[in-house]
Amino acid sequence: MSLAGTGTCLQAHGSSRSCLSCPGLGPCRATLAGAWNPDPLLLAALALWAGLLLRRQGRVPGWTAWALAVLVFVSPLCNLTSALFSARVVHHVLLSAAIVPLPLAGLTPGRRQRLRILGPSAAVLLHAGAMWAWHAPGPYAWALSTTPGYWLMQATLAGSAAAVWLCVLVPDRGAAVIAAGGTFLQMGLLGAIILFAGQPLYAAHLLTTAAWSLSALADQQLAGLVMWVLGALPYMAALLWQAARLADDLPETVEPAR
């Protein structure tokens, strides 16, 4: 049974050609530097995105998101996710907490408001459902083994993250706090469950981590730590930003008359 597939990442080297010393188990140290993903449809989509960005000057957030998309979908990191669950979680964190919100941050407040179709509570629940479902062993294994499953995972994680960030980035402070705070809590809880599970949960990585000097459990614990700490940091930053806004809005203390 091949364990290398991650949708288009599988096409970059083929499940039996990822590494001569560990066929079907994802890239090894010796081949990682050359493990780029040349999927033509993906490259065409990135080229189209770049073309749209070129028509708009001063879109630093958009270009940053584009560069991160190249990192997670085209660079060797994409193929590394075939071998390491921790790399997969890095991919998901970058997608949901950086690639998605950066272009939204570059939009005008009015445009973001028009795109927002869910309230903060519904957005948090939607994103939590997608995040928890795709990190359950069964759905995760299916996403790794089929191209439709892979892209469905990417689309639902990105779409639900967009719903959250559209609530975080609006002027409504209450909505922003609910969206950022709720997502901060659910990301931390999911990361803690993965970190402290005590046994490997993901069969797809039982045989893929040894080439990287990690046991399956150690790789899983690293993934949980990434999600618990790094995955929650952007939402903590959003909460601190709201706290700073609140402090700016408070009236200055007036010295009592003597």
FIVEXTOR-733983 format. One record per atom (N, C-alpha, C, O): x negated, y negated, z negated. Coordinates in pm, whole numbers, padded with zeros to 5 digits, always signed. Each point is the difference from the previous one (the first is absolute). Layout:
XYZ;...
END
This chain:
-00085+00120+00000;+00085-00120+00000;-00088-00124+00000;-00087-00015-00085;+00112-00075+00182;-00080-00122+00007;+00048-00101-00101;+00120-00025-00012;-00213-00035-00061;+00034-00098-00100;-00051-00138+00038;+00000-00092-00082;-00042+00075+00207;-00063-00126+00037;+00097-00106+00045;-00034-00118-00001;+00154+00156+00042;+00086-00093+00071;+00052-00114-00084;+00050+00019-00110;-00063-00139+00164;+00067-00118-00056;+00051-00082+00116;-00043-00113+00020;+00134+00169+00057;+00054-00074+00112;-00109-00033+00100;-00071+00088+00046;+00058-00218-00011;-00094-00040+00102;-00144+00025-00042;-00086+00016+00085;+00058-00014-00215;-00136+00027-00042;-00044+00138+00044;-00118+00023+00025;+00211+00070-00014;-00032+00134+00046;-00051-00004+00142;-00085+00081+00038;+00136-00176+00042;-00038-00006+00140;-00143-00049+00020;-00060+00024+00104;+00006-00092-00202;-00132-00059+00017;-00108+00105+00017;-00094-00021+00077;+00105+00133-00147;-00102+00102+00009;+00057+00139+00021;-00073+00092+00038;+00201-00075-00061;+00058+00132+00012;-00022+00079-00125;-00106-00009-00062;+00205+00089+00024;-00010+00071-00127;-00114+00098-00003;-00050+00031-00108;+00006+00019+00223;-00109+00098+00000;-00134-00062+00032;-00101+00071+00005;+00096-00204+00017;-00126-00063+00038;-00039-00111-00096;-00091-00077+00029;+00158+00067-00146;-00033-00108-00091;-00144+00008-00046;-00068-00102-00012;+00023+00224-00015;-00138+00020-00043;-00036+00146+00024;+00077+00089-00037;-00191-00065+00098;-00035+00138+00034;-00015+00087-00123;+00025+00120+00006;-00066-00180-00119;-00023+00080-00119;+00127+00021-00083;+00001+00084-00090;+00106-00162+00118;+00126+00020-00072;+00117-00021+00094;+00076-00096-00017;-00059+00184+00118;+00106-00019+00099;+00137-00004-00065;+00032+00081-00087;+00050-00178+00133;+00137-00009-00048;+00016-00066-00135;+00111-00006-00052;-00218-00045-00007;+00009-00056-00135;-00030-00148-00004;-00034-00053-00106;+00045-00016+00219;-00028-00143+00003;-00147-00027+00021;-00079+00095+00006;+00039-00221+00007;-00139-00033+00027;-00090+00029-00119;+00043-00005-00115;-00170+00034+00146;-00102+00020-00103;-00091-00123-00002;+00013-00091+00082;-00105+00090-00177;-00090-00115-00012;-00075-00025+00131;-00019-00115+00040;-00023+00223+00024;-00083-00015+00120;+00076-00058+00117;-00062-00061+00088;+00192+00076-00082;+00077-00045+00115;+00090-00118-00030;+00066-00051+00091;-00060+00005-00215;+00095-00104-00036;-00023-00129+00079;+00097-00063+00042;-00223+00024-00023;-00028-00128+00067;+00056-00004+00142;+00032-00107+00050;-00021+00223+00014;+00054+00004+00136;+00145+00039+00008;+00052+00022+00109;+00014-00011-00224;+00138+00051-00003;+00101-00112+00018;+00088-00020-00083;-00100-00055+00194;+00095-00106+00031;+00122+00059+00070;-00009+00106+00062;+00120-00174-00070;+00125+00048+00058;+00028-00073+00132;+00032-00119-00003;-00044+00188+00118;+00018-00068+00128;+00142+00013+00056;+00018-00011+00121;+00081+00034-00204;+00137+00019+00049;+00042-00119+00087;+00001-00113-00049;+00033+00136+00176;+00026-00113+00091;+00123-00083-00037;-00001-00122+00015;+00107+00187-00063;+00119-00076-00038;-00028-00091-00119;+00046-00114-00005;-00121+00167-00091;-00035-00080-00117;-00087-00118+00041;+00023-00113-00044;-00123+00137+00128;-00087-00108+00044;+00077-00103+00081;-00028-00120-00010;+00124+00165+00090;+00082-00094+00078;+00084-00087-00093;+00015-00120+00024;+00039+00180-00130;+00080-00078-00095;-00087-00104-00071;+00044-00113-00021;-00165+00152-00017;-00091-00095-00065;-00041-00111+00096;-00014-00116-00040;-00006+00150+00168;-00035-00102+00099;+00115-00098+00020;-00022-00120+00014;+00145+00172-00013;+00117-00087+00012;+00010-00094-00119;+00027-00119+00015;-00050+00173-00133;+00002-00082-00121;-00107-00110+00008;+00027-00115-00034;-00147+00153+00078;-00107-00100+00012;+00038-00108+00101;-00030-00118-00021;+00095+00158+00130;+00043-00098+00098;+00099-00100-00057;-00007-00119+00030;+00099+00168-00111;+00096-00090-00065;-00070-00095-00096;+00036-00117-00010;-00138+00168-00061;-00073-00085-00093;-00080-00107+00073;-00015-00112-00050;-00038+00144+00169;-00078-00096+00076;+00084-00119+00046;-00052-00109+00022;+00181+00130-00009;+00089-00107+00042;+00034-00096-00114;+00059-00106+00022;-00097+00146-00144;+00030-00083-00117;-00130-00034-00070;-00068+00088-00054;+00034-00212+00054;-00126-00043-00061;+00012-00005-00152;+00107-00025-00055;-00220+00050-00011;-00004-00016-00145;+00073+00107-00078;+00044-00025-00112;-00030+00144+00169;+00074+00107-00067;-00097+00094-00071;-00011+00117+00035;-00059-00170-00134;-00097+00081-00073;+00066+00122-00066;-00055+00110+00010;+00170-00126-00078;+00062+00120-00059;+00032+00107+00103;-00018+00119-00026;+00065-00160+00143;+00032+00098+00104;-00123+00075+00049;+00005+00121+00018;-00115-00193+00005;-00122+00065+00045;-00059+00090-00108;-00057+00105+00030;+00071-00144-00155;-00047+00085-00108;+00079+00130-00004;-00056+00108-00017;+00188-00120+00032;+00083+00120+00003;-00036+00088+00120;-00003+00122-00012;-00024-00184+00126;-00038+00076+00120;-00130+00077-00024;-00010+00117+00035;-00088-00183-00094;-00128+00066-00027;+00019+00117-00097;-00061+00106+00018;+00145-00123-00119;+00026+00109-00093;+00075+00115+00068;-00022+00116-00033;+00110-00149+00127;+00070+00105+00075;-00100+00082+00083;+00012+00122+00009;-00109-00189+00051;-00106+00072+00072;-00076+00091-00096;-00034+00113+00033;+00007-00164-00153;-00071+00078-00099;+00075+00128-00036;-00059+00108-00003;+00189-00118-00024;+00072+00116-00051;+00050+00093+00109;+00021+00119-00027;-00002-00169+00150;+00055+00085+00105;-00099+00042+00108;+00023+00098+00070;-00134-00172-00056;-00095+00028+00108;-00137+00041-00052;-00063+00089+00057;+00016-00152-00162;-00135+00026-00051;-00011+00140-00059;+00102+00068-00015;-00221-00024-00020;-00016+00133-00062;+00082+00021-00126;+00024+00114-00039;+00020-00222-00027;+00086+00018-00117;+00124+00079+00035;+00050+00078-00081;+00002-00099+00203;+00120+00073+00042;-00024+00149-00004;+00083+00075-00053;-00194-00030+00108;-00030+00144-00001;-00040+00049-00138;+00023+00117-00033;-00083-00204-00049;-00037+00042-00134;+00123+00035-00083;-00008+00083-00091;+00122-00144+00122;+00121+00033-00074;+00045+00144+00024;+00079+00053-00078;-00131+00011+00184;+00029+00142+00021;-00066+00085-00107;+00051+00106-00036;-00163-00153-00016;-00076+00079-00096;+00027-00040-00144;+00009+00086-00087;+00005-00215+00061;+00008-00048-00138;+00135-00067-00026;+00039-00093+00070;+00030+00140-00171;+00125-00063-00041;-00025-00141-00051;+00084-00088+00019;-00197+00066-00082;-00033-00134-00049;-00012-00099+00116;+00040-00116-00013;-00096+00160+00127;-00006-00087+00117;+00140-00027+00054;+00028-00110+00047;+00058+00210-00054;+00139-00020+00043;+00069-00106-00085;+00072-00085+00053;-00095+00088-00184;+00063-00099-00087;-00057-00139+00027;+00074-00099-00003;-00203+00088+00030;-00058-00128+00040;+00072-00052+00125;+00035-00118+00008;-00014+00207+00088;+00072-00035+00122;+00138-00056-00034;+00039-00105+00051;+00036+00176-00136;+00136-00042-00032;+00002-00131-00078;+00088-00083+00020;-00185+00063-00109;-00006-00124-00076;-00030-00118+00093;+00063-00105-00011;-00159+00123+00102;-00032-00108+00093;+00119-00032+00090;+00027-00116+00030;+00044+00220+00013;+00115-00021+00087;+00109-00080-00071;+00048-00101+00051;-00010+00147-00170;+00117-00059-00068;-00031-00129-00075;+00089-00082-00020;-00213+00063-00023;-00032-00115-00084;-00091-00101+00068;-00037-00100-00062;-00002+00123+00187;-00085-00097+00071;+00044-00018+00145;+00030-00112+00041;-00024+00221+00036;+00034-00012+00142;+00142-00054+00018;+00024-00081+00090;+00068+00125-00173;+00139-00047+00012;+00017-00144-00051;+00057-00081+00073;-00103+00046-00193;+00030-00135-00049;-00079-00112+00067;+00048-00114+00004;-00166+00140+00048;-00080-00109+00056;+00070-00071+00118;+00005-00123-00001;+00048+00194+00101;+00072-00071+00105;+00124-00071-00052;+00035-00108+00049;+00033+00167-00148;+00118-00065-00057;-00038-00129-00070;+00075-00098+00005;-00191+00096-00070;-00046-00122-00067;-00029-00112+00100;+00008-00118-00035;-00040+00156+00159;-00028-00100+00102;+00124-00061+00063;-00011-00095+00077;+00129+00148-00108;+00125-00053+00055;+00047-00120-00083;-00042-00019-00114;+00129-00060+00173;+00060-00111-00074;+00099+00055-00103;+00055+00109+00020;-00030-00182-00129;+00097+00048-00098;+00138+00027+00060;+00068+00095-00039;-00027-00179+00132;+00130+00021+00063;+00005+00128+00080;+00101+00071+00000;-00209-00039+00069;-00005+00124+00078;+00002+00121-00092;+00069+00098+00029;-00142-00104-00138;+00002+00111-00095;+00140+00019-00059;+00046+00112-00020;+00021-00223-00009;+00134+00009-00057;+00096+00066+00098;+00086+00078-00040;-00099-00110+00168;+00088+00061+00100;-00028+00149+00017;+00092+00077+00030;-00216-00036-00049;-00035+00141+00014;+00043+00083-00120;+00015+00122+00010;+00005-00186-00121;+00034+00070-00123;+00145+00047+00004;+00092-00081+00013;-00071+00213-00023;+00135+00056+00006;+00037+00074-00127;+00115+00040-00017;-00209-00020-00074;+00026+00071-00124;-00034-00088-00120;-00089-00084+00006;+00163+00104-00114;-00035-00065-00124;-00120+00068-00063;-00041+00107+00044;-00016-00168-00147;-00122+00054-00059;+00016+00139-00061;-00088+00084+00016;+00198-00059-00084;+00019+00131-00062;+00011+00109+00105;-00061+00107-00014;+00139-00133+00120;+00014+00099+00107;-00134+00023+00071;-00032+00113+00035;-00045-00221-00015;-00130+00014+00066;-00096+00084-00083;-00071+00085+00054;+00070-00109-00185;-00087+00078-00089;+00040+00147+00005;-00087+00087+00010;+00215-00058-00018;+00045+00139+00002;-00031+00067+00133;-00039+00117+00004;+00056-00191+00106;-00030+00056+00132;-00147+00034+00012;-00036+00109+00047;-00050-00201-00088;-00144+00024+00012;-00045+00111-00096;-00084+00083+00036;+00140-00082-00156;-00034+00106-00094;+00042+00135+00055;-00073+00098-00012;+00192-00092+00072;+00045+00126+00058;-00093+00049+00109;-00033+00119+00005;-00010-00211+00083;-00091+00040+00107;-00136+00043-00056;-00054+00102+00041;+00001-00179-00134;-00132+00030-00055;+00000+00133-00075;-00089+00083+00018;+00189-00062-00102;+00006+00123-00078;+00031+00121+00088;-00054+00108-00022;+00140-00126+00120;+00036+00113+00088;-00121+00047+00080;-00026+00120+00008;-00047-00213+00051;-00112+00039+00085;-00122+00047-00078;-00092+00058+00057;+00091-00081-00188;-00108+00054-00082;+00043+00122-00080;-00074+00047-00086;+00192+00003+00116;+00040+00132-00050;-00065+00105+00089;-00013-00022+00120;-00029+00135-00175;-00078+00098+00079;+00067+00045+00129;-00067+00009+00103;+00198+00020-00106;+00066+00051+00120;+00004-00099+00115;-00051+00031+00107;+00111-00150-00126;+00000-00099+00108;-00139-00041+00044;-00023-00027+00118;-00070+00021-00212;-00137-00037+00035;-00061+00103+00094;-00065-00036+00099;+00085+00164-00128;-00053+00106+00086;+00061-00007+00139;-00069+00020+00100;+00199-00049-00093;+00065-00011+00131;-00056-00118+00079;-00023+00012+00120;+00000-00125-00186;-00054-00117+00068;-00139+00027+00056;-00035-00051+00106;-00044+00131-00178;-00134+00031+00047;+00000+00099+00116;-00095+00003+00079;+00199+00077-00066;-00001+00108+00097;+00070-00034+00130;-00010+00076+00096;+00083-00188-00089;+00073-00035+00122;-00018-00148+00032;-00008-00084-00090;+00002+00054+00219;-00011-00140+00041;+00126-00079-00035;-00013-00112-00050;+00136+00163+00075;+00118-00077-00042;+00002-00026-00150;+00036-00109-00044;-00073+00210-00035;-00003-00019-00145;-00099-00107-00041;+00027-00081-00089;-00142+00081+00153;-00103-00099-00031;+00050-00141+00024;-00012-00087-00087;+00070+00063+00205;+00044-00135+00033;+00126-00039-00076;+00021-00119-00027;+00064+00216-00007;+00114-00031-00086;-00048-00046-00137;+00055-00093-00058;-00158+00159+00006;-00058-00042-00128;-00054-00143+00009;+00028-00082-00087;-00103+00052+00192;-00056-00134+00015;+00110-00105+00011;-00006-00105-00062;+00108+00136+00144;+00106-00098+00024;+00082-00028-00125;+00033-00115-00028;+00000+00219-00048;+00083-00021-00119;-00079-00068-00111;+00055-00083-00072;-00182+00117+00057;-00082-00070-00099;-00015-00148+00037;+00014-00088-00086;-00041+00060+00213;-00018-00139+00043;+00131-00078-00007;+00002-00113-00048;+00107+00173+00095;+00127-00070+00001;+00051-00031-00140;+00048-00110-00026;-00060+00207-00064;+00045-00024-00137;-00090-00099-00072;+00046-00079-00082;-00177+00082+00113;-00091-00099-00058;+00035-00140+00049;-00007-00096-00076;+00045+00084+00203;+00040-00130+00053;+00121-00055-00074;+00008-00119-00028;+00088+00208-00005;+00118-00044-00075;-00040-00057-00136;+00056-00100-00045;-00154+00165-00020;-00048-00050-00129;-00069-00135+00015;+00030-00094-00073;-00121+00085+00169;-00079-00123+00013;+00084-00119+00048;-00032-00114-00030;+00138+00141+00104;+00088-00110+00039;+00072-00059-00121;+00040-00116+00001;-00024+00197-00105;+00056-00052-00126;-00107-00067-00085;+00028-00098-00069;-00151+00149+00075;-00108-00058-00079;-00037-00139+00052;-00035-00088-00079;+00041+00069+00211;-00052-00122+00061;+00105-00109+00020;-00029-00101+00065;+00148+00118-00120;+00102-00105+00012;-00008-00094-00119;-00057+00035-00103;+00113-00156+00116;-00005-00095-00111;+00077+00044-00124;-00026-00050-00110;+00120+00141+00126;+00081+00047-00112;-00089+00074-00100;-00040+00114+00024;+00010-00179-00137;-00095+00057-00095;+00054+00128-00063;-00077+00095-00022;+00205-00090-00006;+00057+00121-00059;-00013+00119+00090;-00038+00109-00045;+00069-00127+00174;-00013+00110+00095;-00144+00045+00013;-00027+00120+00007;-00065-00215-00005;-00142+00034+00013;-00049+00081-00120;-00074+00097+00016;+00116-00137-00136;-00043+00070-00121;+00056+00142-00003;-00071+00094-00035;+00197-00078+00072;+00060+00134+00002;-00072+00089+00101;-00033+00115-00030;+00011-00168+00150;-00063+00081+00106;-00143+00036-00037;-00040+00116+00011;-00039-00214-00054;-00140+00026-00033;-00011+00085-00127;-00079+00094-00005;+00158-00127-00097;-00008+00074-00124;+00047+00143+00014;-00064+00092-00053;+00175-00071+00123;+00049+00136+00019;-00096+00086+00079;-00020+00117-00033;-00040-00174+00137;-00095+00077+00080;-00129+00026-00077;-00059+00107+00012;+00016-00204-00090;-00117+00019-00086;+00021+00119-00093;-00089+00083-00017;+00207-00074-00043;+00028+00109-00095;+00008+00135+00071;-00056+00098-00048;+00124-00092+00162;+00016+00131+00064;-00130+00049+00063;-00026+00121+00003;-00057-00212+00047;-00130+00041+00053;-00089+00052-00112;-00069+00101+00016;+00071-00170-00129;-00081+00045-00113;+00045+00134-00053;-00082+00085-00035;+00215-00064+00028;+00052+00126-00051;-00034+00115+00094;-00042+00107-00045;+00061-00126+00174;-00032+00106+00096;-00150+00031-00003;-00039+00117+00002;-00044-00220-00008;-00143+00023-00009;-00038+00076-00125;-00087+00087+00004;+00151-00119-00117;-00030+00070-00126;+00041+00147+00008;-00071+00087-00050;+00185-00059+00111;+00044+00139+00014;-00099+00080+00084;-00034+00113-00035;-00012-00172+00144;-00098+00069+00085;-00132+00018-00074;-00062+00105+00009;+00021-00208-00082;-00128+00005-00071;+00000+00107-00109;-00098+00073-00015;+00206-00063-00061;+00003+00088-00116;+00075+00131+00027;+00041+00068-00095;-00024-00032+00221;+00075+00122+00033;-00064+00125-00059;+00070+00093-00040;-00204-00090+00033;-00069+00114-00060;-00026+00117+00092;-00075+00091-00035;+00135-00092+00153;-00026+00105+00098;+00022-00058+00140;+00076-00096+00015;-00142+00152+00086;+00019-00051+00136;+00145+00016+00045;+00059+00107-00017;-00005-00210+00075;+00139+00002+00044;+00016+00014+00151;+00107+00035+00048;-00214-00061+00026;+00010-00011+00145;-00078+00112+00068;-00123-00004+00007;+00196+00102+00042;-00064+00118+00061;-00085-00037+00120;-00099+00066+00029;+00138-00172+00042;-00074-00040+00119;-00143-00039-00029;-00083+00000+00091;+00051-00033-00217;-00136-00044-00033;-00076+00100-00088;-00108-00032-00050;+00163+00149+00030;-00068+00098-00085;-00135+00042+00059;-00093+00029-00075;+00084-00027+00208;-00123+00047+00064;-00076-00111+00071;-00098+00028+00071;+00139-00151-00088;-00058-00107+00081;-00094-00093-00075;-00064-00085+00062;+00054+00099-00193;-00076-00099-00078;-00142+00045-00033;-00085-00083-00035;+00058+00212+00046;-00131+00052-00042;-00114-00061+00081;-00109-00022-00053;+00134-00006+00182;-00104-00060+00084;-00040-00138-00048;-00103-00053+00041;+00186-00007-00127;-00027-00134-00053;-00039+00006-00148;+00007-00100-00071;-00047+00219+00027;-00047+00021-00137;+00106-00035-00104;-00031-00050-00108;+00156+00076+00141;+00111-00023-00090;+00086+00125-00006;+00020+00069+00100;+00031-00039-00219;+00102+00103-00009;+00133-00061+00042;+00014-00123+00003;+00083+00207+00029;+00132-00052+00036;+00061-00081-00114;+00066-00101+00024;-00089+00146-00147;+00055-00071-00115;-00069-00135-00019;+00067-00100-00027;-00198+00096+00041;-00072-00126-00015;+00042-00101+00108;+00015-00119-00029;+00002+00167+00151;+00047-00086+00108;+00139-00054-00031;+00028-00118+00022;+00058+00203-00074;+00136-00042-00036;-00002-00102-00114;+00076-00096+00002;-00163+00118-00100;-00011-00095-00111;-00050-00136+00048;+00047-00104-00046;-00142+00105+00139;-00049-00125+00057;+00114-00071+00074;+00013-00122-00008;+00068+00199+00080;+00114-00058+00071;+00098-00064-00097;+00050-00110+00024;-00022+00179-00135;+00090-00057-00099;-00053-00128-00060;+00076-00095-00024;-00207+00091+00001;-00061-00121-00055;+00009-00115+00100;+00027-00114-00039;-00050+00142+00167;+00012-00103+00103;+00141-00057+00003;+00018-00122+00005;+00081+00210-00009;+00138-00048+00006;+00038-00075-00127;+00067-00103+00006;-00108+00155-00120;+00037-00060-00129;-00062-00138-00018;+00066-00092-00046;-00193+00079+00083;-00071-00126-00024;+00001-00089+00124;+00058-00109-00002;-00122+00154+00110;-00012-00084+00118;+00135-00023+00066;+00028-00109+00049;+00057+00213-00047;+00130-00015+00064;+00091-00096-00071;+00087-00061+00062;-00105+00045-00191;+00085-00090-00078;-00054-00142-00006;+00073-00093-00033;-00202+00074+00066;-00061-00133-00014;+00069-00109+00081;+00021-00110-00052;+00016+00134+00180;+00066-00109+00074;+00130-00046-00065;+00033-00119+00005;+00039+00211-00065;+00128-00037-00063;-00025-00072-00132;+00075-00090-00038;-00180+00129-00032;-00040-00076-00119;-00042-00141+00039;+00034-00096-00069;-00106+00084+00179;-00039-00134+00047;+00123-00084+00033;+00004-00120-00028;+00097+00184+00086;+00123-00073+00032;+00070-00047-00128;+00054-00110-00004;-00054+00194-00099;+00060-00038-00127;-00076-00117-00064;+00061-00092-00054;-00194+00097+00061;-00080-00110-00056;+00025-00129+00078;+00001-00109-00058;+00017+00121+00188;+00031-00118+00082;+00132-00062-00043;+00013-00122-00010;+00085+00208-00016;+00130-00052-00046;-00014-00066-00137;+00063-00102-00027;-00145+00161-00060;-00023-00061-00131;-00066-00137+00014;+00033-00094-00073;-00126+00082+00167;-00065-00129+00024;+00100-00102+00053;-00005-00117-00038;+00094+00161+00126;+00105-00090+00050;+00089-00049-00113;+00036-00117-00007;-00001+00211-00081;+00085-00037-00114;-00070-00102-00090;+00062-00096-00046;-00191+00118+00022;-00076-00094-00084;-00005-00138+00063;+00007-00101-00070;-00020+00095+00203;-00004-00129+00068;+00134-00073-00009;+00006-00123-00001;+00101+00201-00007;+00133-00061-00004;+00041-00046-00139;+00095-00077-00014;-00165+00123-00089;+00037-00039-00136;-00032-00146-00023;-00104-00048+00044;+00192-00024-00113;-00029-00140-00027;-00118-00013-00096;-00020+00084-00088;-00055-00189+00106;-00113-00025-00088;+00050-00033-00140;+00102-00067-00017;-00177+00114-00083;+00036-00027-00138;-00020-00148-00032;-00105-00057+00027;+00207-00002-00084;-00008-00143-00033;-00047-00015-00146;+00058+00060-00090;-00160-00138+00070;-00050-00022-00135;+00104-00075-00083;+00052-00102+00045;-00021+00149-00165;+00099-00069-00082;-00053-00139-00041;-00119-00020-00021;+00212-00074+00009;-00037-00137-00040;-00041-00004-00146;+00061+00066-00084;-00164-00142+00055;-00046-00013-00139;+00044-00134-00059;-00030-00029-00116;
END
